[in-house]
Amino acid sequence: MKKKAIILGIESSCDETAVSLIQEDSGEKPKILSNVVSSQFDIHKEFGGVVPELAARAHVEKIDLIANKAIKDSKISLNQISAVAATSGPGLIVCLTIGLSFGKTIAYSLGIPFIGVNHLEGHALSPKLNSKLEYPYLLLLISGGHSQYLSVGGLGNYKRLGTTIDDALGEAFDKTAKLIGIGIPGGPGLEKFAKKGNPNKFDLPKPIINKGGCNLSFAGLKTAILRITKDIKSEQDKFDLAASFQKTIEEILYVKTIKAFDEYKKIHGEQKKKFVVAGGVAANESIRKKLIKVSKENNFEPIFPDPSLCGDNAAMIAMVGLEKYKIKKFDKFDLPATPRLSLDESAKFLKGPGVKL
């Protein structure tokens, strides 16, 4: 009987220290043996954002403890691990280096393969942990640092159809939350505020809504929020502004997703119309409902990771590691951390002033 592969995954690209073990299964999806995530919200909340040096120090202090807990929770021994997968980019280089070095050390000491993982590919494959997902599919990756539509043809086969030309959606949520007076994490806090507000109170802009294909822009929306917050007088105004912001985001994604559907069908036709939404913002309940609605209206099957797997975690890194392990795609121990890493290396860079769409 063939031994089922067990992959140890490590994630340290930003402010989460995470370690997970997953096991290949004969069923439709792998088995998550453990998935431990240690957040740094308390460390960074007084600064209103992630401080790289403090994040790196926290990774150094926690990673050994988190790894031991993950191994203990998995109820397996070290000599049962088939390979180690660790995030190699993109992210903060001082943070990436810690998890990457830790993963290499474990793999080298055990004499097993080491696999470097693109953090974005982890998000792209994260639904494989809780659902049967076959290629190809359309992916909307919406996180703190990335917002893009991609055609996913297979492992390592990505074609970008649209991206943000300025802020990522998660970044827009965090900045808006900060302007309204909500602490970090901004996204979940803003979602709670929005449930108490009137989504029609403020008429907010929808940048490039009618141009640029399925490219996105959120900077102008953030500027409008800044202007409005100067005149906010009550707590209810904050709730209303949060609700209006979220409604505007939903309307932008609705329109842009239809355009992404059209681009995807140019590549894959009318067959296998699956729409995967992944990344931290994919946990937002209202955004999920809106994207499910637009999917069903256009005969696409909507697929999401479990909410617990939307944010940064090591199970998704182990998932990519497992896929690469199956085809023996391993890395050398001198693999460097890469702070800038994309899924579609051929895609044009579209950020900054003067971008023409």
MOZIWO-V585209 format. One line per field, one symbol per residue. ss: DSSP state (a for helix, b for strand, c for the rest). psi: psi as a letter, one per 40 degrees, with the letter a starting at -180 (. if undefined). A space follows every 50 residues. Layout:
ss=???
psi=???
//
This chain:
ss=cccccbbbbbbccccbbbbbbbbcccccccbbbbbbbbbcaaaaaaaccc caaaaaaaaaaaaaaaaaaaaaaacccaaaccbbbbbbbcccaaaaaaaa aaaaaaaaaaccbbbbbbaaaaaaaaaaacccccccbbbbbbccccbbbb bbbbccbbbbbbbbccccaaaaaaaaaaaacccccaaaaaaaaacccccc cccccccccccccccbccaaaaaaaaaaacccccaaaaaaaaaaaaaaaa aaaaaaaaaaaaaaaaaacccccbbbbbcaaaacaaaaaaaaaaaaaccc bbbbccaaacccccaaaaaaaaaaaaccccbccccccccccccccccccc ccccccc
psi=hhhhihhhihhfdbehhihihihhieaeiihhdighhhifdddedeeeih hddddddddddddddddddddddefiideehdihhiheiiahdddddddd dddddddddefiihhhhhddddddedeeeeihhiiiihhhhhadeihihi hheaheghhhdiiiebiiddddddddddddfhiihdddddddddeeihee dhhiigifdeiebfiiheddddddddddddeheidddddddddddddddd dddddddddddddddddeaeifghhhhiideeehdddddddddddddefi hhhiiideedihieddddddddddddefgiiieehihhdhhidgeeiihf iiiehh.
//
